[in-house]
Amino acid sequence: MSAVGPNPSRVRCPSCHAEITTNVKHEATTKTHIMALLLCLFLCWPCVCVPYCMDSCQNANHYCPNCNAFIGAYSS
Ligand SMILES: [Zn+2]
């Protein structure tokens, strides 16, 4: 598994062996849902969407643009 950061990285795809710049998709994690739940309980419900809008509360999943292979995930 390649070490990847929160931004698109230049790596060699383990699947198609091409030098590619990864596609990054930010996806909600358990942490994101817990953050949303805590905001809901202790603050106000309009804040619930905040963790889903913040990249730092989500995993950055890296994919190959050639073959769509999963390269690695970065979680902050
Ligand atoms: Zn590939």
N, CA, C, O and the ligand as a Tripos MOL2 file, in Angstrom:
@<TRIPOS>MOLECULE
protein
  305   303    77     0     0
PROTEIN
NO_CHARGES

@<TRIPOS>ATOM
      1 N           0.8540   -1.2020    0.0000 N.3       1 MET1
      2 CA          0.0000    0.0000    0.0000 C.3       1 MET1
      3 C           0.8870    1.2480    0.0000 C.2       1 MET1
      4 O           1.7520    1.3900    0.8650 O.2       1 MET1
      5 N           0.6860    2.1250   -0.9330 N.am      2 SER2
      6 CA          1.5010    3.3340   -1.0310 C.3       2 SER2
      7 C           1.1290    4.3270    0.0550 C.2       2 SER2
      8 O          -0.0160    4.3990    0.5030 O.2       2 SER2
      9 N           2.1270    5.0860    0.4600 N.am      3 ALA3
     10 CA          1.8600    6.1670    1.4060 C.3       3 ALA3
     11 C           1.3420    7.3620    0.6210 C.2       3 ALA3
     12 O           2.0360    7.8920   -0.2460 O.2       3 ALA3
     13 N           0.1570    7.7720    0.9190 N.am      4 VAL4
     14 CA         -0.4440    8.8830    0.2040 C.3       4 VAL4
     15 C          -0.9000    9.9480    1.1860 C.2       4 VAL4
     16 O          -1.1720    9.6610    2.3520 O.2       4 VAL4
     17 N          -0.9790   11.1610    0.7090 N.am      5 GLY5
     18 CA         -1.4010   12.2790    1.5450 C.3       5 GLY5
     19 C          -2.8240   12.6730    1.2290 C.2       5 GLY5
     20 O          -3.5420   11.9380    0.5520 O.2       5 GLY5
     21 N          -3.2370   13.8350    1.7170 N.am      6 PRO6
     22 CA         -4.6130   14.2820    1.4800 C.3       6 PRO6
     23 C          -4.8290   14.7890    0.0550 C.2       6 PRO6
     24 O          -5.9710   14.9530   -0.3750 O.2       6 PRO6
     25 N          -3.7400   15.0400   -0.6850 N.am      7 ASN7
     26 CA         -3.8550   15.5820   -2.0380 C.3       7 ASN7
     27 C          -3.4500   14.5350   -3.0710 C.2       7 ASN7
     28 O          -2.7790   13.5570   -2.7450 O.2       7 ASN7
     29 N          -3.8730   14.7530   -4.3480 N.am      8 PRO8
     30 CA         -3.4840   13.8170   -5.4050 C.3       8 PRO8
     31 C          -1.9700   13.6100   -5.4200 C.2       8 PRO8
     32 O          -1.2080   14.5740   -5.3530 O.2       8 PRO8
     33 N          -1.5390   12.3520   -5.5080 N.am      9 SER9
     34 CA         -0.1190   12.0360   -5.4540 C.3       9 SER9
     35 C           0.3170   11.3460   -6.7330 C.2       9 SER9
     36 O          -0.4600   10.6490   -7.3860 O.2       9 SER9
     37 N           1.5950   11.5590   -7.0750 N.am     10 ARG10
     38 CA          2.1420   10.8980   -8.2500 C.3      10 ARG10
     39 C           2.7720    9.5780   -7.8060 C.2      10 ARG10
     40 O           3.7700    9.5570   -7.0840 O.2      10 ARG10
     41 N           2.1720    8.4960   -8.2490 N.am     11 VAL11
     42 CA          2.6460    7.1680   -7.8490 C.3      11 VAL11
     43 C           2.6110    6.2280   -9.0560 C.2      11 VAL11
     44 O           2.0450    6.5490  -10.1010 O.2      11 VAL11
     45 N           3.2350    5.0560   -8.8800 N.am     12 ARG12
     46 CA          3.1090    4.0050   -9.8900 C.3      12 ARG12
     47 C           1.9580    3.1130   -9.4660 C.2      12 ARG12
     48 O           1.9470    2.5730   -8.3600 O.2      12 ARG12
     49 N           0.9970    2.9670  -10.3540 N.am     13 CYS13
     50 CA         -0.1770    2.1630  -10.0310 C.3      13 CYS13
     51 C           0.2200    0.6930   -9.8910 C.2      13 CYS13
     52 O           0.8510    0.1410  -10.7920 O.2      13 CYS13
     53 N          -0.1360    0.0560   -8.7840 N.am     14 PRO14
     54 CA          0.2180   -1.3540   -8.5860 C.3      14 PRO14
     55 C          -0.5840   -2.2800   -9.5030 C.2      14 PRO14
     56 O          -0.2430   -3.4520   -9.6570 O.2      14 PRO14
     57 N          -1.6290   -1.7630  -10.0980 N.am     15 SER15
     58 CA         -2.4960   -2.5940  -10.9260 C.3      15 SER15
     59 C          -2.1010   -2.5300  -12.4070 C.2      15 SER15
     60 O          -1.9110   -3.5700  -13.0370 O.2      15 SER15
     61 N          -1.9730   -1.3090  -12.9740 N.am     16 CYS16
     62 CA         -1.6420   -1.1840  -14.3990 C.3      16 CYS16
     63 C          -0.2110   -0.7200  -14.6100 C.2      16 CYS16
     64 O           0.2230   -0.5690  -15.7520 O.2      16 CYS16
     65 N           0.5370   -0.4890  -13.5230 N.am     17 HIS17
     66 CA          1.9630   -0.1490  -13.5460 C.3      17 HIS17
     67 C           2.2830    1.1140  -14.3190 C.2      17 HIS17
     68 O           3.4050    1.2680  -14.8000 O.2      17 HIS17
     69 N           1.3260    2.0240  -14.4530 N.am     18 ALA18
     70 CA          1.5740    3.2960  -15.1080 C.3      18 ALA18
     71 C           1.8940    4.3510  -14.0560 C.2      18 ALA18
     72 O           1.4260    4.2730  -12.9200 O.2      18 ALA18
     73 N           2.7030    5.3450  -14.4490 N.am     19 GLU19
     74 CA          2.9360    6.4930  -13.5760 C.3      19 GLU19
     75 C           1.7050    7.3730  -13.6590 C.2      19 GLU19
     76 O           1.4060    7.9280  -14.7160 O.2      19 GLU19
     77 N           0.9960    7.5050  -12.5670 N.am     20 ILE20
     78 CA         -0.2660    8.2430  -12.6010 C.3      20 ILE20
     79 C          -0.3240    9.2430  -11.4510 C.2      20 ILE20
     80 O           0.4020    9.1230  -10.4640 O.2      20 ILE20
     81 N          -1.1860   10.2100  -11.5970 N.am     21 THR21
     82 CA         -1.5210   11.0940  -10.4930 C.3      21 THR21
     83 C          -2.8830   10.6510   -9.9960 C.2      21 THR21
     84 O          -3.8500   10.6150  -10.7580 O.2      21 THR21
     85 N          -2.9580   10.3160   -8.7300 N.am     22 THR22
     86 CA         -4.1620    9.6820   -8.2060 C.3      22 THR22
     87 C          -5.3750   10.6040   -8.2510 C.2      22 THR22
     88 O          -5.2570   11.8220   -8.1110 O.2      22 THR22
     89 N          -6.5230   10.0050   -8.4470 N.am     23 ASN23
     90 CA         -7.7990   10.6750   -8.2500 C.3      23 ASN23
     91 C          -8.1440   10.5700   -6.7700 C.2      23 ASN23
     92 O          -8.1180    9.4760   -6.2060 O.2      23 ASN23
     93 N          -8.4640   11.6830   -6.1400 N.am     24 VAL24
     94 CA         -8.7940   11.6420   -4.7160 C.3      24 VAL24
     95 C         -10.2900   11.8200   -4.5340 C.2      24 VAL24
     96 O         -10.8880   12.7620   -5.0550 O.2      24 VAL24
     97 N         -10.8810   10.9020   -3.7870 N.am     25 LYS25
     98 CA        -12.2900   11.0410   -3.4150 C.3      25 LYS25
     99 C         -12.3640   11.1170   -1.9080 C.2      25 LYS25
    100 O         -11.8440   10.2480   -1.2080 O.2      25 LYS25
    101 N         -12.9980   12.1390   -1.4150 N.am     26 HIS26
    102 CA        -13.1630   12.2700    0.0300 C.3      26 HIS26
    103 C         -14.4270   11.5510    0.4440 C.2      26 HIS26
    104 O         -15.5130   11.8150   -0.0730 O.2      26 HIS26
    105 N         -14.2670   10.6390    1.3820 N.am     27 GLU27
    106 CA        -15.4310    9.8730    1.8070 C.3      27 GLU27
    107 C         -15.5930    9.9320    3.3090 C.2      27 GLU27
    108 O         -14.6150    9.9550    4.0560 O.2      27 GLU27
    109 N         -16.8170    9.9540    3.7310 N.am     28 ALA28
    110 CA        -17.1260   10.0210    5.1600 C.3      28 ALA28
    111 C         -16.6940    8.7350    5.8550 C.2      28 ALA28
    112 O         -16.8300    7.6380    5.3120 O.2      28 ALA28
    113 N         -16.1770    8.8940    7.0530 N.am     29 THR29
    114 CA        -15.7660    7.7350    7.8440 C.3      29 THR29
    115 C         -16.6140    7.6700    9.1060 C.2      29 THR29
    116 O         -17.4750    8.5200    9.3300 O.2      29 THR29
    117 N         -16.3690    6.6650    9.9190 N.am     30 THR30
    118 CA        -17.0560    6.5370   11.2070 C.3      30 THR30
    119 C         -16.8400    7.8010   12.0330 C.2      30 THR30
    120 O         -17.7520    8.2860   12.7010 O.2      30 THR30
    121 N         -15.6060    8.3280   11.9750 N.am     31 LYS31
    122 CA        -15.2740    9.5500   12.7110 C.3      31 LYS31
    123 C         -16.1840   10.7070   12.2800 C.2      31 LYS31
    124 O         -16.6350   11.5040   13.1020 O.2      31 LYS31
    125 N         -16.4390   10.7750   10.9770 N.am     32 THR32
    126 CA        -17.3110   11.8260   10.4570 C.3      32 THR32
    127 C         -18.7060   11.7240   11.0570 C.2      32 THR32
    128 O         -19.3060   12.7280   11.4420 O.2      32 THR32
    129 N         -19.2180   10.4850   11.1320 N.am     33 HIS33
    130 CA        -20.5630   10.2780   11.6690 C.3      33 HIS33
    131 C         -20.6050   10.5890   13.1680 C.2      33 HIS33
    132 O         -21.5890   11.1380   13.6650 O.2      33 HIS33
    133 N         -19.5240   10.2330   13.8910 N.am     34 ILE34
    134 CA        -19.4730   10.5170   15.3250 C.3      34 ILE34
    135 C         -19.4370   12.0320   15.5570 C.2      34 ILE34
    136 O         -20.1230   12.5530   16.4360 O.2      34 ILE34
    137 N         -18.6290   12.7230   14.7560 N.am     35 MET35
    138 CA        -18.5600   14.1810   14.8470 C.3      35 MET35
    139 C         -19.9470   14.7900   14.6370 C.2      35 MET35
    140 O         -20.3640   15.6870   15.3700 O.2      35 MET35
    141 N         -20.6450   14.2890   13.6340 N.am     36 ALA36
    142 CA        -21.9740   14.8000   13.3180 C.3      36 ALA36
    143 C         -22.9390   14.5430   14.4680 C.2      36 ALA36
    144 O         -23.7620   15.3950   14.8020 O.2      36 ALA36
    145 N         -22.8340   13.3670   15.0670 N.am     37 LEU37
    146 CA        -23.6990   12.9960   16.1830 C.3      37 LEU37
    147 C         -23.4350   13.9010   17.3810 C.2      37 LEU37
    148 O         -24.3680   14.3710   18.0320 O.2      37 LEU37
    149 N         -22.1400   14.1440   17.6720 N.am     38 LEU38
    150 CA        -21.7770   15.0050   18.7950 C.3      38 LEU38
    151 C         -22.2690   16.4330   18.5690 C.2      38 LEU38
    152 O         -22.7770   17.0750   19.4880 O.2      38 LEU38
    153 N         -22.1170   16.9150   17.3580 N.am     39 LEU39
    154 CA        -22.5920   18.2610   17.0340 C.3      39 LEU39
    155 C         -24.0990   18.3420   17.2260 C.2      39 LEU39
    156 O         -24.6260   19.3460   17.7040 O.2      39 LEU39
    157 N         -24.7790   17.2730   16.8470 N.am     40 CYS40
    158 CA        -26.2300   17.1950   16.9600 C.3      40 CYS40
    159 C         -26.6570   17.2450   18.4190 C.2      40 CYS40
    160 O         -27.6350   17.9070   18.7660 O.2      40 CYS40
    161 N         -25.9050   16.5290   19.2880 N.am     41 LEU41
    162 CA        -26.2640   16.4410   20.6990 C.3      41 LEU41
    163 C         -25.9290   17.7120   21.4710 C.2      41 LEU41
    164 O         -26.7230   18.1740   22.2900 O.2      41 LEU41
    165 N         -24.7540   18.2750   21.2090 N.am     42 PHE42
    166 CA        -24.2470   19.3550   22.0580 C.3      42 PHE42
    167 C         -24.3650   20.7370   21.4450 C.2      42 PHE42
    168 O         -24.3160   21.7330   22.1660 O.2      42 PHE42
    169 N         -24.5160   20.8200   20.1540 N.am     43 LEU43
    170 CA        -24.6370   22.1360   19.5430 C.3      43 LEU43
    171 C         -26.0220   22.2580   18.9420 C.2      43 LEU43
    172 O         -27.0240   22.1510   19.6490 O.2      43 LEU43
    173 N         -26.0780   22.4720   17.6910 N.am     44 CYS44
    174 CA        -27.3870   22.6030   17.0830 C.3      44 CYS44
    175 C         -27.4110   21.8070   15.7860 C.2      44 CYS44
    176 O         -26.3860   21.6180   15.1310 O.2      44 CYS44
    177 N         -28.5630   21.3640   15.4450 N.am     45 TRP45
    178 CA        -28.6600   20.4590   14.2950 C.3      45 TRP45
    179 C         -28.1850   21.0260   12.9610 C.2      45 TRP45
    180 O         -27.7500   20.2520   12.1080 O.2      45 TRP45
    181 N         -28.2470   22.3540   12.7350 N.am     46 PRO46
    182 CA        -27.7020   22.8080   11.4270 C.3      46 PRO46
    183 C         -26.2070   22.5430   11.2740 C.2      46 PRO46
    184 O         -25.6830   22.5480   10.1610 O.2      46 PRO46
    185 N         -25.5090   22.3060   12.4140 N.am     47 CYS47
    186 CA        -24.0700   22.0440   12.3510 C.3      47 CYS47
    187 C         -23.7540   20.6160   11.8980 C.2      47 CYS47
    188 O         -22.6060   20.2870   11.6000 O.2      47 CYS47
    189 N         -24.7750   19.7900   11.8520 N.am     48 VAL48
    190 CA        -24.5580   18.3700   11.5750 C.3      48 VAL48
    191 C         -23.8910   18.1470   10.2210 C.2      48 VAL48
    192 O         -23.1320   17.1940   10.0460 O.2      48 VAL48
    193 N         -24.1750   19.0230    9.2710 N.am     49 CYS49
    194 CA        -23.6000   18.8320    7.9360 C.3      49 CYS49
    195 C         -22.1440   19.2610    7.8700 C.2      49 CYS49
    196 O         -21.4480   18.9360    6.9080 O.2      49 CYS49
    197 N         -21.6670   19.9960    8.8900 N.am     50 VAL50
    198 CA        -20.3030   20.5390    8.8500 C.3      50 VAL50
    199 C         -19.2390   19.4650    8.6380 C.2      50 VAL50
    200 O         -18.4040   19.6050    7.7450 O.2      50 VAL50
    201 N         -19.2480   18.3790    9.4480 N.am     51 PRO51
    202 CA        -18.1880   17.3700    9.2460 C.3      51 PRO51
    203 C         -18.1930   16.7600    7.8500 C.2      51 PRO51
    204 O         -17.1520   16.3330    7.3500 O.2      51 PRO51
    205 N         -19.3680   16.7190    7.2210 N.am     52 TYR52
    206 CA        -19.4490   16.1400    5.8850 C.3      52 TYR52
    207 C         -18.9080   17.0980    4.8250 C.2      52 TYR52
    208 O         -18.6220   16.6910    3.6990 O.2      52 TYR52
    209 N         -18.7690   18.3810    5.1960 N.am     53 CYS53
    210 CA        -18.2540   19.3680    4.2480 C.3      53 CYS53
    211 C         -16.7620   19.6070    4.4470 C.2      53 CYS53
    212 O         -16.1140   20.2220    3.6010 O.2      53 CYS53
    213 N         -16.2160   19.1230    5.5600 N.am     54 MET54
    214 CA        -14.8080   19.3730    5.8470 C.3      54 MET54
    215 C         -13.9630   18.1870    5.4200 C.2      54 MET54
    216 O         -14.1730   17.0600    5.8690 O.2      54 MET54
    217 N         -12.9960   18.4600    4.5390 N.am     55 ASP55
    218 CA        -12.1170   17.3930    4.0560 C.3      55 ASP55
    219 C         -11.3360   16.7610    5.1950 C.2      55 ASP55
    220 O         -11.0340   15.5680    5.1570 O.2      55 ASP55
    221 N         -11.0050   17.5560    6.2140 N.am     56 SER56
    222 CA        -10.1770   17.0450    7.3030 C.3      56 SER56
    223 C         -10.9200   16.0330    8.1650 C.2      56 SER56
    224 O         -10.2990   15.3030    8.9390 O.2      56 SER56
    225 N         -12.2450   15.9840    8.0380 N.am     57 CYS57
    226 CA        -13.0380   15.0160    8.7900 C.3      57 CYS57
    227 C         -13.3320   13.7750    7.9650 C.2      57 CYS57
    228 O         -14.0890   12.9040    8.3940 O.2      57 CYS57
    229 N         -12.7390   13.6940    6.7860 N.am     58 GLN58
    230 CA        -13.0470   12.5830    5.9100 C.3      58 GLN58
    231 C         -11.7700   11.9000    5.4340 C.2      58 GLN58
    232 O         -10.6920   12.4940    5.4410 O.2      58 GLN58
    233 N         -11.9070   10.6740    5.0320 N.am     59 ASN59
    234 CA        -10.8000    9.9460    4.4230 C.3      59 ASN59
    235 C         -10.5690   10.4510    3.0090 C.2      59 ASN59
    236 O         -11.5190   10.7760    2.2960 O.2      59 ASN59
    237 N          -9.3130   10.5160    2.6080 N.am     60 ALA60
    238 CA         -9.0010   10.7740    1.2100 C.3      60 ALA60
    239 C          -8.6390    9.4370    0.5740 C.2      60 ALA60
    240 O          -7.5790    8.8800    0.8580 O.2      60 ALA60
    241 N          -9.5000    8.9300   -0.2700 N.am     61 ASN61
    242 CA         -9.2490    7.6700   -0.9520 C.3      61 ASN61
    243 C          -8.6500    7.9480   -2.3260 C.2      61 ASN61
    244 O          -9.1980    8.7260   -3.1080 O.2      61 ASN61
    245 N          -7.5220    7.3050   -2.6100 N.am     62 HIS62
    246 CA         -6.8210    7.5360   -3.8750 C.3      62 HIS62
    247 C          -7.1170    6.3980   -4.8560 C.2      62 HIS62
    248 O          -7.0380    5.2180   -4.5130 O.2      62 HIS62
    249 N          -7.4580    6.7900   -6.0800 N.am     63 TYR63
    250 CA         -7.7450    5.8110   -7.1230 C.3      63 TYR63
    251 C          -6.9150    6.1130   -8.3660 C.2      63 TYR63
    252 O          -6.5560    7.2620   -8.6250 O.2      63 TYR63
    253 N          -6.6170    5.0700   -9.1270 N.am     64 CYS64
    254 CA         -5.9100    5.2250  -10.3970 C.3      64 CYS64
    255 C          -6.8800    5.7460  -11.4530 C.2      64 CYS64
    256 O          -7.9610    5.1830  -11.6270 O.2      64 CYS64
    257 N          -6.5020    6.8390  -12.1760 N.am     65 PRO65
    258 CA         -7.3920    7.3600  -13.2270 C.3      65 PRO65
    259 C          -7.4400    6.4460  -14.4550 C.2      65 PRO65
    260 O          -8.3690    6.5430  -15.2570 O.2      65 PRO65
    261 N          -6.4550    5.5650  -14.6090 N.am     66 ASN66
    262 CA         -6.4220    4.6460  -15.7630 C.3      66 ASN66
    263 C          -7.3450    3.4590  -15.5740 C.2      66 ASN66
    264 O          -8.1970    3.1710  -16.4140 O.2      66 ASN66
    265 N          -7.1580    2.7710  -14.4460 N.am     67 CYS67
    266 CA         -7.8590    1.4990  -14.2730 C.3      67 CYS67
    267 C          -8.7790    1.4930  -13.0570 C.2      67 CYS67
    268 O          -9.3850    0.4720  -12.7300 O.2      67 CYS67
    269 N          -8.8780    2.6520  -12.3850 N.am     68 ASN68
    270 CA         -9.7480    2.7910  -11.2170 C.3      68 ASN68
    271 C          -9.3700    1.8870  -10.0490 C.2      68 ASN68
    272 O         -10.2000    1.6150   -9.1810 O.2      68 ASN68
    273 N          -8.1130    1.4170  -10.0210 N.am     69 ALA69
    274 CA         -7.6690    0.6040   -8.9040 C.3      69 ALA69
    275 C          -7.5500    1.4880   -7.6630 C.2      69 ALA69
    276 O          -7.2050    2.6660   -7.7500 O.2      69 ALA69
    277 N          -7.8400    0.9000   -6.5260 N.am     70 PHE70
    278 CA         -7.6870    1.6130   -5.2660 C.3      70 PHE70
    279 C          -6.1970    1.6470   -4.9150 C.2      70 PHE70
    280 O          -5.5570    0.6000   -4.8290 O.2      70 PHE70
    281 N          -5.6460    2.8450   -4.7130 N.am     71 ILE71
    282 CA         -4.2090    2.9930   -4.4570 C.3      71 ILE71
    283 C          -3.9350    3.0210   -2.9630 C.2      71 ILE71
    284 O          -3.0330    2.3380   -2.4780 O.2      71 ILE71
    285 N          -4.7070    3.8030   -2.2420 N.am     72 GLY72
    286 CA         -4.4790    3.9140   -0.8040 C.3      72 GLY72
    287 C          -5.4130    4.9380   -0.2060 C.2      72 GLY72
    288 O          -6.0650    5.6930   -0.9260 O.2      72 GLY72
    289 N          -5.4770    4.9650    1.1120 N.am     73 ALA73
    290 CA         -6.3420    5.9130    1.7980 C.3      73 ALA73
    291 C          -5.5240    6.7410    2.7680 C.2      73 ALA73
    292 O          -4.6000    6.2430    3.4110 O.2      73 ALA73
    293 N          -5.8790    8.0080    2.8640 N.am     74 TYR74
    294 CA         -5.2500    8.8760    3.8380 C.3      74 TYR74
    295 C          -6.3310    9.3410    4.8030 C.2      74 TYR74
    296 O          -7.3670    9.8540    4.3810 O.2      74 TYR74
    297 N          -6.0920    9.1620    6.0950 N.am     75 SER75
    298 CA         -7.0340    9.6970    7.0680 C.3      75 SER75
    299 C          -6.2990   10.6580    7.9780 C.2      75 SER75
    300 O          -5.2080   10.3510    8.4610 O.2      75 SER75
    301 N          -6.8840   11.8110    8.2140 N.am     76 SER76
    302 CA         -6.2290   12.8360    9.0120 C.3      76 SER76
    303 C          -6.4950   12.6130   10.4930 C.2      76 SER76
    304 O          -6.0210   13.3830   11.3280 O.2      76 SER76
    305 ZN         -3.9230    1.7330  -12.7400 Zn       77 ZN77
@<TRIPOS>BOND
     1     1     2 1
     2     2     3 1
     3     3     4 2
     4     3     5 am
     5     5     6 1
     6     6     7 1
     7     7     8 2
     8     7     9 am
     9     9    10 1
    10    10    11 1
    11    11    12 2
    12    11    13 am
    13    13    14 1
    14    14    15 1
    15    15    16 2
    16    15    17 am
    17    17    18 1
    18    18    19 1
    19    19    20 2
    20    19    21 am
    21    21    22 1
    22    22    23 1
    23    23    24 2
    24    23    25 am
    25    25    26 1
    26    26    27 1
    27    27    28 2
    28    27    29 am
    29    29    30 1
    30    30    31 1
    31    31    32 2
    32    31    33 am
    33    33    34 1
    34    34    35 1
    35    35    36 2
    36    35    37 am
    37    37    38 1
    38    38    39 1
    39    39    40 2
    40    39    41 am
    41    41    42 1
    42    42    43 1
    43    43    44 2
    44    43    45 am
    45    45    46 1
    46    46    47 1
    47    47    48 2
    48    47    49 am
    49    49    50 1
    50    50    51 1
    51    51    52 2
    52    51    53 am
    53    53    54 1
    54    54    55 1
    55    55    56 2
    56    55    57 am
    57    57    58 1
    58    58    59 1
    59    59    60 2
    60    59    61 am
    61    61    62 1
    62    62    63 1
    63    63    64 2
    64    63    65 am
    65    65    66 1
    66    66    67 1
    67    67    68 2
    68    67    69 am
    69    69    70 1
    70    70    71 1
    71    71    72 2
    72    71    73 am
    73    73    74 1
    74    74    75 1
    75    75    76 2
    76    75    77 am
    77    77    78 1
    78    78    79 1
    79    79    80 2
    80    79    81 am
    81    81    82 1
    82    82    83 1
    83    83    84 2
    84    83    85 am
    85    85    86 1
    86    86    87 1
    87    87    88 2
    88    87    89 am
    89    89    90 1
    90    90    91 1
    91    91    92 2
    92    91    93 am
    93    93    94 1
    94    94    95 1
    95    95    96 2
    96    95    97 am
    97    97    98 1
    98    98    99 1
    99    99   100 2
   100    99   101 am
   101   101   102 1
   102   102   103 1
   103   103   104 2
   104   103   105 am
   105   105   106 1
   106   106   107 1
   107   107   108 2
   108   107   109 am
   109   109   110 1
   110   110   111 1
   111   111   112 2
   112   111   113 am
   113   113   114 1
   114   114   115 1
   115   115   116 2
   116   115   117 am
   117   117   118 1
   118   118   119 1
   119   119   120 2
   120   119   121 am
   121   121   122 1
   122   122   123 1
   123   123   124 2
   124   123   125 am
   125   125   126 1
   126   126   127 1
   127   127   128 2
   128   127   129 am
   129   129   130 1
   130   130   131 1
   131   131   132 2
   132   131   133 am
   133   133   134 1
   134   134   135 1
   135   135   136 2
   136   135   137 am
   137   137   138 1
   138   138   139 1
   139   139   140 2
   140   139   141 am
   141   141   142 1
   142   142   143 1
   143   143   144 2
   144   143   145 am
   145   145   146 1
   146   146   147 1
   147   147   148 2
   148   147   149 am
   149   149   150 1
   150   150   151 1
   151   151   152 2
   152   151   153 am
   153   153   154 1
   154   154   155 1
   155   155   156 2
   156   155   157 am
   157   157   158 1
   158   158   159 1
   159   159   160 2
   160   159   161 am
   161   161   162 1
   162   162   163 1
   163   163   164 2
   164   163   165 am
   165   165   166 1
   166   166   167 1
   167   167   168 2
   168   167   169 am
   169   169   170 1
   170   170   171 1
   171   171   172 2
   172   171   173 am
   173   173   174 1
   174   174   175 1
   175   175   176 2
   176   175   177 am
   177   177   178 1
   178   178   179 1
   179   179   180 2
   180   179   181 am
   181   181   182 1
   182   182   183 1
   183   183   184 2
   184   183   185 am
   185   185   186 1
   186   186   187 1
   187   187   188 2
   188   187   189 am
   189   189   190 1
   190   190   191 1
   191   191   192 2
   192   191   193 am
   193   193   194 1
   194   194   195 1
   195   195   196 2
   196   195   197 am
   197   197   198 1
   198   198   199 1
   199   199   200 2
   200   199   201 am
   201   201   202 1
   202   202   203 1
   203   203   204 2
   204   203   205 am
   205   205   206 1
   206   206   207 1
   207   207   208 2
   208   207   209 am
   209   209   210 1
   210   210   211 1
   211   211   212 2
   212   211   213 am
   213   213   214 1
   214   214   215 1
   215   215   216 2
   216   215   217 am
   217   217   218 1
   218   218   219 1
   219   219   220 2
   220   219   221 am
   221   221   222 1
   222   222   223 1
   223   223   224 2
   224   223   225 am
   225   225   226 1
   226   226   227 1
   227   227   228 2
   228   227   229 am
   229   229   230 1
   230   230   231 1
   231   231   232 2
   232   231   233 am
   233   233   234 1
   234   234   235 1
   235   235   236 2
   236   235   237 am
   237   237   238 1
   238   238   239 1
   239   239   240 2
   240   239   241 am
   241   241   242 1
   242   242   243 1
   243   243   244 2
   244   243   245 am
   245   245   246 1
   246   246   247 1
   247   247   248 2
   248   247   249 am
   249   249   250 1
   250   250   251 1
   251   251   252 2
   252   251   253 am
   253   253   254 1
   254   254   255 1
   255   255   256 2
   256   255   257 am
   257   257   258 1
   258   258   259 1
   259   259   260 2
   260   259   261 am
   261   261   262 1
   262   262   263 1
   263   263   264 2
   264   263   265 am
   265   265   266 1
   266   266   267 1
   267   267   268 2
   268   267   269 am
   269   269   270 1
   270   270   271 1
   271   271   272 2
   272   271   273 am
   273   273   274 1
   274   274   275 1
   275   275   276 2
   276   275   277 am
   277   277   278 1
   278   278   279 1
   279   279   280 2
   280   279   281 am
   281   281   282 1
   282   282   283 1
   283   283   284 2
   284   283   285 am
   285   285   286 1
   286   286   287 1
   287   287   288 2
   288   287   289 am
   289   289   290 1
   290   290   291 1
   291   291   292 2
   292   291   293 am
   293   293   294 1
   294   294   295 1
   295   295   296 2
   296   295   297 am
   297   297   298 1
   298   298   299 1
   299   299   300 2
   300   299   301 am
   301   301   302 1
   302   302   303 1
   303   303   304 2
@<TRIPOS>SUBSTRUCTURE
     1 MET1         2 RESIDUE 1 A MET
     2 SER2         6 RESIDUE 1 A SER
     3 ALA3        10 RESIDUE 1 A ALA
     4 VAL4        14 RESIDUE 1 A VAL
     5 GLY5        18 RESIDUE 1 A GLY
     6 PRO6        22 RESIDUE 1 A PRO
     7 ASN7        26 RESIDUE 1 A ASN
     8 PRO8        30 RESIDUE 1 A PRO
     9 SER9        34 RESIDUE 1 A SER
    10 ARG10       38 RESIDUE 1 A ARG
    11 VAL11       42 RESIDUE 1 A VAL
    12 ARG12       46 RESIDUE 1 A ARG
    13 CYS13       50 RESIDUE 1 A CYS
    14 PRO14       54 RESIDUE 1 A PRO
    15 SER15       58 RESIDUE 1 A SER
    16 CYS16       62 RESIDUE 1 A CYS
    17 HIS17       66 RESIDUE 1 A HIS
    18 ALA18       70 RESIDUE 1 A ALA
    19 GLU19       74 RESIDUE 1 A GLU
    20 ILE20       78 RESIDUE 1 A ILE
    21 THR21       82 RESIDUE 1 A THR
    22 THR22       86 RESIDUE 1 A THR
    23 ASN23       90 RESIDUE 1 A ASN
    24 VAL24       94 RESIDUE 1 A VAL
    25 LYS25       98 RESIDUE 1 A LYS
    26 HIS26      102 RESIDUE 1 A HIS
    27 GLU27      106 RESIDUE 1 A GLU
    28 ALA28      110 RESIDUE 1 A ALA
    29 THR29      114 RESIDUE 1 A THR
    30 THR30      118 RESIDUE 1 A THR
    31 LYS31      122 RESIDUE 1 A LYS
    32 THR32      126 RESIDUE 1 A THR
    33 HIS33      130 RESIDUE 1 A HIS
    34 ILE34      134 RESIDUE 1 A ILE
    35 MET35      138 RESIDUE 1 A MET
    36 ALA36      142 RESIDUE 1 A ALA
    37 LEU37      146 RESIDUE 1 A LEU
    38 LEU38      150 RESIDUE 1 A LEU
    39 LEU39      154 RESIDUE 1 A LEU
    40 CYS40      158 RESIDUE 1 A CYS
    41 LEU41      162 RESIDUE 1 A LEU
    42 PHE42      166 RESIDUE 1 A PHE
    43 LEU43      170 RESIDUE 1 A LEU
    44 CYS44      174 RESIDUE 1 A CYS
    45 TRP45      178 RESIDUE 1 A TRP
    46 PRO46      182 RESIDUE 1 A PRO
    47 CYS47      186 RESIDUE 1 A CYS
    48 VAL48      190 RESIDUE 1 A VAL
    49 CYS49      194 RESIDUE 1 A CYS
    50 VAL50      198 RESIDUE 1 A VAL
    51 PRO51      202 RESIDUE 1 A PRO
    52 TYR52      206 RESIDUE 1 A TYR
    53 CYS53      210 RESIDUE 1 A CYS
    54 MET54      214 RESIDUE 1 A MET
    55 ASP55      218 RESIDUE 1 A ASP
    56 SER56      222 RESIDUE 1 A SER
    57 CYS57      226 RESIDUE 1 A CYS
    58 GLN58      230 RESIDUE 1 A GLN
    59 ASN59      234 RESIDUE 1 A ASN
    60 ALA60      238 RESIDUE 1 A ALA
    61 ASN61      242 RESIDUE 1 A ASN
    62 HIS62      246 RESIDUE 1 A HIS
    63 TYR63      250 RESIDUE 1 A TYR
    64 CYS64      254 RESIDUE 1 A CYS
    65 PRO65      258 RESIDUE 1 A PRO
    66 ASN66      262 RESIDUE 1 A ASN
    67 CYS67      266 RESIDUE 1 A CYS
    68 ASN68      270 RESIDUE 1 A ASN
    69 ALA69      274 RESIDUE 1 A ALA
    70 PHE70      278 RESIDUE 1 A PHE
    71 ILE71      282 RESIDUE 1 A ILE
    72 GLY72      286 RESIDUE 1 A GLY
    73 ALA73      290 RESIDUE 1 A ALA
    74 TYR74      294 RESIDUE 1 A TYR
    75 SER75      298 RESIDUE 1 A SER
    76 SER76      302 RESIDUE 1 A SER
    77 ZN77       305 GROUP 0 **** ****
